[in-house]
Amino acid sequence: MAEHVGGDRDPSAEVLAQAAAAFGLLASPARLHIMWALAQGESDVSRLADRVGGALPAVSQHLAKLKLAGLVGSRREGRRQIYFVHDPDMVTVVRVMVGQLTARVPEDPAKPLRAAGG
């Protein structure tokens, strides 16, 4: 987050739309898990699929969406495509959100977290 919104100044509509799009992509538990895994280090799609427990084609599709949005990047290493988080600030966002929610998880795993306003 290179630019900070200061004082009473609201972000532009374009910035809000971009943020909403990024959060929309991360609203998928599978994509959020992929971002979390990539925040720990680079990986190829096979290792990511094993780590997040997803089918290879599904993980590949999630990566394509994240890459198209500019959240992840990739490079070729021989025959493998290696994925990484393209924007280090997104790592911070993911770690803060997941860390905060982890700290709030109730002792009883069967009891869900309350939704806002509920």
DRENTORKOL-3810 file (N, C-alpha, C; in nm, 4 decimals):
REM DRENTORKOL-3810
@n.u->0.0804; n.v->-0.1119; n.w->0.0000; ca.u->0.0000; ca.v->0.0000; ca.w->0.0000; c.u->0.0878; c.v->0.1223; c.w->0.0000
@n.u->0.1353; n.v->0.1481; n.w->-0.1173; ca.u->0.2306; ca.v->0.2558; ca.w->-0.1345; c.u->0.1700; c.v->0.3913; c.w->-0.1040
@n.u->0.0439; n.v->0.4106; n.w->-0.1415; ca.u->-0.0220; ca.v->0.5377; ca.w->-0.1155; c.u->-0.1155; c.v->0.5224; c.w->0.0023
@n.u->-0.1036; n.v->0.6137; n.w->0.0966; ca.u->-0.1911; ca.v->0.6107; ca.w->0.2125; c.u->-0.2932; c.v->0.7217; c.w->0.1993
@n.u->-0.4150; n.v->0.6922; n.w->0.2377; ca.u->-0.5204; ca.v->0.7925; ca.w->0.2374; c.u->-0.5073; c.v->0.8667; c.w->0.3688
@n.u->-0.4948; n.v->0.9965; n.w->0.3595; ca.u->-0.4729; ca.v->1.0742; ca.w->0.4806; c.u->-0.5926; c.v->1.1581; c.w->0.5188
@n.u->-0.6074; n.v->1.1826; n.w->0.6485; ca.u->-0.7103; ca.v->1.2723; ca.w->0.6988; c.u->-0.8488; c.v->1.2319; c.w->0.6552
@n.u->-0.9245; n.v->1.3307; n.w->0.6098; ca.u->-1.0625; ca.v->1.3071; ca.w->0.5691; c.u->-1.0753; c.v->1.2790; c.w->0.4200
@n.u->-0.9647; n.v->1.2755; n.w->0.3516; ca.u->-0.9676; ca.v->1.2556; ca.w->0.2065; c.u->-1.0035; c.v->1.1110; c.w->0.1725
@n.u->-1.1085; n.v->1.0951; n.w->0.0952; ca.u->-1.1517; ca.v->0.9618; ca.w->0.0538; c.u->-1.0694; c.v->0.9155; c.w->-0.0662
@n.u->-1.0498; n.v->0.7829; n.w->-0.0761; ca.u->-0.9823; ca.v->0.7318; ca.w->-0.1964; c.u->-1.0718; c.v->0.7527; c.w->-0.3180
@n.u->-1.0103; n.v->0.7561; n.w->-0.4333; ca.u->-1.0873; ca.v->0.7746; ca.w->-0.5567; c.u->-1.1742; c.v->0.6521; c.w->-0.5833
@n.u->-1.2739; n.v->0.6707; n.w->-0.6674; ca.u->-1.3626; ca.v->0.5608; ca.w->-0.7056; c.u->-1.2831; c.v->0.4492; c.w->-0.7725
@n.u->-1.1820; n.v->0.4864; n.w->-0.8494; ca.u->-1.0987; ca.v->0.3862; ca.w->-0.9174; c.u->-1.0227; c.v->0.3016; c.w->-0.8166
@n.u->-0.9661; n.v->0.3656; n.w->-0.7154; ca.u->-0.8920; ca.v->0.2923; ca.w->-0.6128; c.u->-0.9860; c.v->0.1999; c.w->-0.5358
@n.u->-1.1037; n.v->0.2499; n.w->-0.5008; ca.u->-1.2015; ca.v->0.1668; ca.w->-0.4296; c.u->-1.2444; c.v->0.0473; c.w->-0.5149
@n.u->-1.2622; n.v->0.0687; n.w->-0.6443; ca.u->-1.3007; ca.v->-0.0406; ca.w->-0.7343; c.u->-1.1897; c.v->-0.1448; c.w->-0.7431
@n.u->-1.0646; n.v->-0.0999; n.w->-0.7505; ca.u->-0.9526; ca.v->-0.1935; ca.w->-0.7552; c.u->-0.9417; c.v->-0.2731; c.w->-0.6255
@n.u->-0.9593; n.v->-0.2058; n.w->-0.5121; ca.u->-0.9538; ca.v->-0.2732; ca.w->-0.3825; c.u->-1.0662; c.v->-0.3756; c.w->-0.3711
@n.u->-1.1865; n.v->-0.3365; n.w->-0.4136; ca.u->-1.3003; ca.v->-0.4284; ca.w->-0.4077; c.u->-1.2759; c.v->-0.5507; c.w->-0.4957
@n.u->-1.2161; n.v->-0.5301; n.w->-0.6116; ca.u->-1.1859; ca.v->-0.6421; ca.w->-0.7011; c.u->-1.0844; c.v->-0.7367; c.w->-0.6371
@n.u->-0.9808; n.v->-0.6803; n.w->-0.5748; ca.u->-0.8790; ca.v->-0.7633; ca.w->-0.5080; c.u->-0.9416; c.v->-0.8402; c.w->-0.3924
@n.u->-1.0217; n.v->-0.7706; n.w->-0.3101; ca.u->-1.0873; ca.v->-0.8391; ca.w->-0.1988; c.u->-1.1857; c.v->-0.9435; c.w->-0.2499
@n.u->-1.2499; n.v->-0.9149; n.w->-0.3613; ca.u->-1.3421; ca.v->-1.0116; ca.w->-0.4211; c.u->-1.2703; c.v->-1.1397; c.w->-0.4603
@n.u->-1.1531; n.v->-1.1271; n.w->-0.5182; ca.u->-1.0751; ca.v->-1.2455; ca.w->-0.5538; c.u->-1.0329; c.v->-1.3225; c.w->-0.4293
@n.u->-0.9986; n.v->-1.2500; n.w->-0.3245; ca.u->-0.9530; ca.v->-1.3148; ca.w->-0.2015; c.u->-1.0690; c.v->-1.3658; c.w->-0.1169
@n.u->-1.1927; n.v->-1.3386; n.w->-0.1590; ca.u->-1.3091; ca.v->-1.3869; ca.w->-0.0853; c.u->-1.3281; c.v->-1.5378; c.w->-0.1012
@n.u->-1.2612; n.v->-1.5961; n.w->-0.1968; ca.u->-1.2656; ca.v->-1.7408; ca.w->-0.2157; c.u->-1.1678; c.v->-1.8066; c.w->-0.1179
@n.u->-1.2157; n.v->-1.8987; n.w->-0.0330; ca.u->-1.1236; ca.v->-1.9661; ca.w->0.0597; c.u->-1.0066; c.v->-2.0341; c.w->-0.0124
@n.u->-1.0329; n.v->-2.0911; n.w->-0.1289; ca.u->-0.9259; ca.v->-2.1586; ca.w->-0.2031; c.u->-0.8187; c.v->-2.0589; c.w->-0.2485
@n.u->-0.8621; n.v->-1.9445; n.w->-0.3039; ca.u->-0.7639; ca.v->-1.8446; ca.w->-0.3495; c.u->-0.6911; c.v->-1.7817; c.w->-0.2321
@n.u->-0.7618; n.v->-1.7611; n.w->-0.1225; ca.u->-0.6977; ca.v->-1.7064; ca.w->-0.0033; c.u->-0.5924; c.v->-1.8041; c.w->0.0492
@n.u->-0.6239; n.v->-1.9332; n.w->0.0467; ca.u->-0.5274; ca.v->-2.0343; ca.w->0.0900; c.u->-0.4048; c.v->-2.0350; c.w->-0.0026
@n.u->-0.4286; n.v->-2.0219; n.w->-0.1310; ca.u->-0.3173; ca.v->-2.0160; ca.w->-0.2271; c.u->-0.2300; c.v->-1.8936; c.w->-0.1985
@n.u->-0.2929; n.v->-1.7790; n.w->-0.1757; ca.u->-0.2149; ca.v->-1.6579; ca.w->-0.1439; c.u->-0.1363; c.v->-1.6777; c.w->-0.0147
@n.u->-0.1986; n.v->-1.7404; n.w->0.0857; ca.u->-0.1310; ca.v->-1.7676; ca.w->0.2128; c.u->-0.0088; c.v->-1.8567; c.w->0.1874
@n.u->-0.0273; n.v->-1.9622; n.w->0.1092; ca.u->0.0832; ca.v->-2.0542; ca.w->0.0796; c.u->0.1947; c.v->-1.9824; c.w->0.0042
@n.u->0.1583; n.v->-1.9002; n.w->-0.0937; ca.u->0.2602; ca.v->-1.8286; ca.w->-0.1709; c.u->0.3289; c.v->-1.7207; c.w->-0.0872
@n.u->0.2611; n.v->-1.6711; n.w->0.0152; ca.u->0.3235; ca.v->-1.5735; ca.w->0.1050; c.u->0.4379; c.v->-1.6384; c.w->0.1821
@n.u->0.4325; n.v->-1.7715; n.w->0.1954; ca.u->0.5385; ca.v->-1.8442; ca.w->0.2654; c.u->0.6577; c.v->-1.8730; c.w->0.1730
@n.u->0.6355; n.v->-1.8637; n.w->0.0424; ca.u->0.7434; ca.v->-1.8873; ca.w->-0.0535; c.u->0.6892; c.v->-1.9322; c.w->-0.1880
@n.u->0.7728; n.v->-1.9230; n.w->-0.2873; ca.u->0.7360; ca.v->-1.9603; ca.w->-0.4243; c.u->0.7021; c.v->-2.1083; c.w->-0.4326
@n.u->0.6221; n.v->-2.1412; n.w->-0.5344; ca.u->0.5821; ca.v->-2.2807; ca.w->-0.5503; c.u->0.5336; c.v->-2.3060; c.w->-0.6914
@n.u->0.5376; n.v->-2.4321; n.w->-0.7316; ca.u->0.4755; ca.v->-2.4687; ca.w->-0.8581; c.u->0.3336; c.v->-2.5161; c.w->-0.8303
@n.u->0.2553; n.v->-2.5354; n.w->-0.9338; ca.u->0.1133; ca.v->-2.5660; ca.w->-0.9177; c.u->0.0926; c.v->-2.7013; c.w->-0.8499
@n.u->0.1786; n.v->-2.7982; n.w->-0.8748; ca.u->0.1633; ca.v->-2.9306; ca.w->-0.8127; c.u->0.1790; c.v->-2.9230; c.w->-0.6617
@n.u->0.2823; n.v->-2.8543; n.w->-0.6167; ca.u->0.3034; ca.v->-2.8400; ca.w->-0.4721; c.u->0.1915; c.v->-2.7589; c.w->-0.4081
@n.u->0.1454; n.v->-2.6551; n.w->-0.4788; ca.u->0.0346; ca.v->-2.5753; ca.w->-0.4264; c.u->-0.0913; c.v->-2.6605; c.w->-0.4125
@n.u->-0.1210; n.v->-2.7410; n.w->-0.5132; ca.u->-0.2395; ca.v->-2.8265; ca.w->-0.5085; c.u->-0.2310; c.v->-2.9228; c.w->-0.3908
@n.u->-0.1144; n.v->-2.9814; n.w->-0.3680; ca.u->-0.0954; ca.v->-3.0708; ca.w->-0.2537; c.u->-0.1154; c.v->-2.9959; c.w->-0.1228
@n.u->-0.0597; n.v->-2.8769; n.w->-0.1143; ca.u->-0.0655; ca.v->-2.8001; ca.w->0.0102; c.u->-0.2076; c.v->-2.7536; c.w->0.0434
@n.u->-0.2787; n.v->-2.7035; n.w->-0.0564; ca.u->-0.4123; ca.v->-2.6488; ca.w->-0.0294; c.u->-0.5219; c.v->-2.7544; c.w->-0.0428
@n.u->-0.4851; n.v->-2.8740; n.w->-0.0852; ca.u->-0.5832; ca.v->-2.9815; ca.w->-0.0959; c.u->-0.6799; c.v->-2.9646; c.w->-0.2109
@n.u->-0.6358; n.v->-2.9013; n.w->-0.3163; ca.u->-0.7216; ca.v->-2.8799; ca.w->-0.4323; c.u->-0.6785; c.v->-2.9645; c.w->-0.5502
@n.u->-0.7714; n.v->-2.9829; n.w->-0.6421; ca.u->-0.7393; ca.v->-3.0536; ca.w->-0.7661; c.u->-0.6496; c.v->-2.9638; c.w->-0.8515
@n.u->-0.5569; n.v->-3.0235; n.w->-0.9203; ca.u->-0.4611; ca.v->-2.9497; ca.w->-1.0033; c.u->-0.5291; c.v->-2.8526; c.w->-1.1003
@n.u->-0.6317; n.v->-2.8939; n.w->-1.1752; ca.u->-0.6964; ca.v->-2.7997; ca.w->-1.2675; c.u->-0.7614; c.v->-2.6808; c.w->-1.1950
@n.u->-0.8208; n.v->-2.7060; n.w->-1.0787; ca.u->-0.8867; ca.v->-2.5984; ca.w->-1.0036; c.u->-0.7836; c.v->-2.4985; c.w->-0.9521
@n.u->-0.6735; n.v->-2.5493; n.w->-0.8985; ca.u->-0.5674; ca.v->-2.4609; ca.w->-0.8485; c.u->-0.5090; c.v->-2.3809; c.w->-0.9633
@n.u->-0.4932; n.v->-2.4442; n.w->-1.0775; ca.u->-0.4431; ca.v->-2.3761; ca.w->-1.1973; c.u->-0.5360; c.v->-2.2612; c.w->-1.2371
@n.u->-0.6657; n.v->-2.2845; n.w->-1.2325; ca.u->-0.7619; ca.v->-2.1791; ca.w->-1.2671; c.u->-0.7566; c.v->-2.0643; c.w->-1.1662
@n.u->-0.7459; n.v->-2.0978; n.w->-1.0373; ca.u->-0.7353; ca.v->-1.9940; ca.w->-0.9348; c.u->-0.6093; c.v->-1.9101; c.w->-0.9574
@n.u->-0.4993; n.v->-1.9765; n.w->-0.9879; ca.u->-0.3737; ca.v->-1.9052; ca.w->-1.0137; c.u->-0.3873; c.v->-1.8136; c.w->-1.1347
@n.u->-0.4561; n.v->-1.8600; n.w->-1.2374; ca.u->-0.4750; ca.v->-1.7777; ca.w->-1.3575; c.u->-0.5518; c.v->-1.6505; c.w->-1.3234
@n.u->-0.6558; n.v->-1.6618; n.w->-1.2409; ca.u->-0.7328; ca.v->-1.5440; ca.w->-1.2000; c.u->-0.6485; c.v->-1.4491; c.w->-1.1158
@n.u->-0.5733; n.v->-1.5050; n.w->-1.0217; ca.u->-0.4882; ca.v->-1.4217; ca.w->-0.9362; c.u->-0.3787; c.v->-1.3535; c.w->-1.0184
@n.u->-0.3279; n.v->-1.4244; n.w->-1.1176; ca.u->-0.2240; ca.v->-1.3673; ca.w->-1.2041; c.u->-0.2810; c.v->-1.2570; c.w->-1.2924
@n.u->-0.3982; n.v->-1.2800; n.w->-1.3482; ca.u->-0.4639; ca.v->-1.1805; ca.w->-1.4327; c.u->-0.4903; c.v->-1.0521; c.w->-1.3539
@n.u->-0.5211; n.v->-1.0655; n.w->-1.2266; ca.u->-0.5472; ca.v->-0.9494; ca.w->-1.1406; c.u->-0.4187; c.v->-0.8829; c.w->-1.0917
@n.u->-0.3045; n.v->-0.9440; n.w->-1.1207; ca.u->-0.1774; ca.v->-0.8857; ca.w->-1.0791; c.u->-0.1390; c.v->-0.9164; c.w->-0.9353
@n.u->-0.2099; n.v->-1.0098; n.w->-0.8716; ca.u->-0.1774; ca.v->-1.0442; ca.w->-0.7334; c.u->-0.0634; c.v->-1.1450; c.w->-0.7239
@n.u->-0.0516; n.v->-1.2318; n.w->-0.8235; ca.u->0.0606; ca.v->-1.3251; ca.w->-0.8288; c.u->0.1310; c.v->-1.3119; c.w->-0.9637
@n.u->0.2531; n.v->-1.3550; n.w->-0.9657; ca.u->0.3313; ca.v->-1.3583; ca.w->-1.0885; c.u->0.3868; c.v->-1.4982; c.w->-1.1061
@n.u->0.4520; n.v->-1.5208; n.w->-1.2178; ca.u->0.5118; ca.v->-1.6521; ca.w->-1.2412; c.u->0.6351; c.v->-1.6366; c.w->-1.3292
@n.u->0.7162; n.v->-1.7380; n.w->-1.3227; ca.u->0.8335; ca.v->-1.7454; ca.w->-1.4096; c.u->0.8568; c.v->-1.8924; c.w->-1.4436
@n.u->0.9228; n.v->-1.9140; n.w->-1.5536; ca.u->0.9500; ca.v->-2.0488; ca.w->-1.5989; c.u->1.0838; c.v->-2.0967; c.w->-1.5429
@n.u->1.0813; n.v->-2.2195; n.w->-1.4920; ca.u->1.2039; ca.v->-2.2878; ca.w->-1.4490; c.u->1.2041; c.v->-2.4226; c.w->-1.5172
@n.u->1.2728; n.v->-2.4319; n.w->-1.6287; ca.u->1.2685; ca.v->-2.5545; ca.w->-1.7070; c.u->1.1285; c.v->-2.5762; c.w->-1.7601
@n.u->1.0688; n.v->-2.6898; n.w->-1.7237; ca.u->0.9326; ca.v->-2.7201; ca.w->-1.7698; c.u->0.8265; c.v->-2.6758; c.w->-1.6697
@n.u->0.8691; n.v->-2.6288; n.w->-1.5534; ca.u->0.7730; ca.v->-2.5892; ca.w->-1.4485; c.u->0.7500; c.v->-2.4390; c.w->-1.4478
@n.u->0.6293; n.v->-2.4028; n.w->-1.4118; ca.u->0.5926; ca.v->-2.2632; ca.w->-1.3907; c.u->0.5971; c.v->-2.2416; c.w->-1.2385
@n.u->0.6755; n.v->-2.1443; n.w->-1.1950; ca.u->0.6885; ca.v->-2.1143; ca.w->-1.0524; c.u->0.6068; c.v->-1.9888; c.w->-1.0231
@n.u->0.5198; n.v->-1.9968; n.w->-0.9232; ca.u->0.4320; ca.v->-1.8850; ca.w->-0.8862; c.u->0.4827; c.v->-1.8176; c.w->-0.7598
@n.u->0.4574; n.v->-1.6881; n.w->-0.7511; ca.u->0.4982; ca.v->-1.6087; ca.w->-0.6356; c.u->0.4001; c.v->-1.4934; c.w->-0.6197
@n.u->0.3987; n.v->-1.4359; n.w->-0.5001; ca.u->0.3136; ca.v->-1.3194; ca.w->-0.4764; c.u->0.3808; c.v->-1.2014; c.w->-0.5450
@n.u->0.3073; n.v->-1.1373; n.w->-0.6347; ca.u->0.3614; ca.v->-1.0270; ca.w->-0.7134; c.u->0.3716; c.v->-0.8981; c.w->-0.6322
@n.u->0.2801; n.v->-0.8797; n.w->-0.5390; ca.u->0.2740; ca.v->-0.7566; ca.w->-0.4614; c.u->0.2971; c.v->-0.7876; c.w->-0.3137
@n.u->0.4135; n.v->-0.7508; n.w->-0.2583; ca.u->0.4434; ca.v->-0.7813; ca.w->-0.1181; c.u->0.3428; c.v->-0.7200; c.w->-0.0208
@n.u->0.2792; n.v->-0.6111; n.w->-0.0588; ca.u->0.1786; ca.v->-0.5507; ca.w->0.0288; c.u->0.0576; c.v->-0.6431; c.w->0.0447
@n.u->0.0284; n.v->-0.7231; n.w->-0.0571; ca.u->-0.0819; ca.v->-0.8184; ca.w->-0.0453; c.u->-0.0492; c.v->-0.9259; c.w->0.0566
@n.u->0.0774; n.v->-0.9617; n.w->0.0688; ca.u->0.1188; ca.v->-1.0575; ca.w->0.1714; c.u->0.0847; c.v->-1.0008; c.w->0.3087
@n.u->0.1124; n.v->-0.8726; n.w->0.3280; ca.u->0.0817; ca.v->-0.8072; ca.w->0.4549; c.u->-0.0675; c.v->-0.8106; c.w->0.4821
@n.u->-0.1483; n.v->-0.7775; n.w->0.3821; ca.u->-0.2941; ca.v->-0.7777; ca.w->0.3985; c.u->-0.3426; c.v->-0.9172; c.w->0.4376
@n.u->-0.2976; n.v->-1.0181; n.w->0.3671; ca.u->-0.3406; ca.v->-1.1559; ca.w->0.3936; c.u->-0.2958; c.v->-1.1986; c.w->0.5330
@n.u->-0.1704; n.v->-1.1713; n.w->0.5684; ca.u->-0.1200; ca.v->-1.2117; ca.w->0.7005; c.u->-0.1936; c.v->-1.1413; c.w->0.8135
@n.u->-0.2210; n.v->-1.0124; n.w->0.7982; ca.u->-0.2933; ca.v->-0.9391; ca.w->0.9024; c.u->-0.4342; c.v->-0.9951; c.w->0.9186
@n.u->-0.5057; n.v->-1.0125; n.w->0.8088; ca.u->-0.6433; ca.v->-1.0612; ca.w->0.8164; c.u->-0.6487; c.v->-1.2017; c.w->0.8764
@n.u->-0.5686; n.v->-1.2924; n.w->0.8241; ca.u->-0.5712; ca.v->-1.4302; ca.w->0.8733; c.u->-0.5225; c.v->-1.4346; c.w->1.0189
@n.u->-0.4208; n.v->-1.3561; n.w->1.0509; ca.u->-0.3707; ca.v->-1.3516; ca.w->1.1880; c.u->-0.4747; c.v->-1.3010; c.w->1.2857
@n.u->-0.5459; n.v->-1.1957; n.w->1.2494; ca.u->-0.6511; ca.v->-1.1408; ca.w->1.3355; c.u->-0.7630; c.v->-1.2424; c.w->1.3555
@n.u->-0.8040; n.v->-1.3067; n.w->1.2489; ca.u->-0.9128; ca.v->-1.4036; ca.w->1.2608; c.u->-0.8692; c.v->-1.5284; c.w->1.3364
@n.u->-0.7445; n.v->-1.5683; n.w->1.3197; ca.u->-0.6927; ca.v->-1.6828; ca.w->1.3937; c.u->-0.6963; c.v->-1.6550; c.w->1.5429
@n.u->-0.6616; n.v->-1.5334; n.w->1.5817; ca.u->-0.6631; ca.v->-1.4947; ca.w->1.7226; c.u->-0.8047; c.v->-1.4921; c.w->1.7787
@n.u->-0.9045; n.v->-1.4752; n.w->1.6931; ca.u->-1.0440; ca.v->-1.4653; ca.w->1.7375; c.u->-1.1200; c.v->-1.5968; c.w->1.7301
@n.u->-1.0591; n.v->-1.7003; n.w->1.6757; ca.u->-1.1291; ca.v->-1.8279; ca.w->1.6593; c.u->-1.1736; c.v->-1.8766; c.w->1.7969
@n.u->-1.3007; n.v->-1.9114; n.w->1.8088; ca.u->-1.3498; ca.v->-1.9588; ca.w->1.9376; c.u->-1.2845; c.v->-2.0912; c.w->1.9773
@n.u->-1.2825; n.v->-2.1174; n.w->2.1058; ca.u->-1.2246; ca.v->-2.2420; ca.w->2.1560; c.u->-1.2975; c.v->-2.3629; c.w->2.0989
@n.u->-1.4289; n.v->-2.3488; n.w->2.0771; ca.u->-1.5105; ca.v->-2.4573; ca.w->2.0236; c.u->-1.5119; c.v->-2.4461; c.w->1.8714
@n.u->-1.4395; n.v->-2.5328; n.w->1.8000; ca.u->-1.4319; ca.v->-2.5218; ca.w->1.6537; c.u->-1.5671; c.v->-2.5396; c.w->1.5846
@n.u->-1.6640; n.v->-2.5969; n.w->1.6529; ca.u->-1.7961; ca.v->-2.6147; ca.w->1.5918; c.u->-1.8746; c.v->-2.4836; c.w->1.5932
@n.u->-1.8343; n.v->-2.3885; n.w->1.6761; ca.u->-1.9040; ca.v->-2.2611; ca.w->1.6865; c.u->-1.8453; c.v->-2.1638; c.w->1.5837
@n.u->-1.9253; n.v->-2.1221; n.w->1.4842; ca.u->-1.8722; ca.v->-2.0332; ca.w->1.3784; c.u->-1.8511; c.v->-1.8923; c.w->1.4309
@n.u->-1.7641; n.v->-1.8193; n.w->1.3617; ca.u->-1.7456; ca.v->-1.6772; ca.w->1.3919; c.u->-1.8728; c.v->-1.6039; c.w->1.3532
@n.u->-1.9074; n.v->-1.5015; n.w->1.4281; ca.u->-2.0257; ca.v->-1.4216; ca.w->1.3975; c.u->-1.9999; c.v->-1.3326; c.w->1.2780
@n.u->-2.0984; n.v->-1.3206; n.w->1.1927; ca.u->-2.0895; ca.v->-1.2276; ca.w->1.0798; c.u->-2.1135; c.v->-1.0865; c.w->1.1322
@n.u->-2.0582; n.v->-0.9887; n.w->1.0636; ca.u->-2.0777; ca.v->-0.8486; ca.w->1.1026; c.u->-2.2249; c.v->-0.8171; c.w->1.1008
@n.u->-2.2686; n.v->-0.7443; n.w->1.2020; ca.u->-2.4084; ca.v->-0.7043; ca.w->1.2089; c.u->-2.4993; c.v->-0.8136; c.w->1.2600
@n.u->-2.4419; n.v->-0.9311; n.w->1.2985; ca.u->-2.5271; ca.v->-1.0411; ca.w->1.3400; c.u->-2.4972; c.v->-1.0909; c.w->1.4702
END
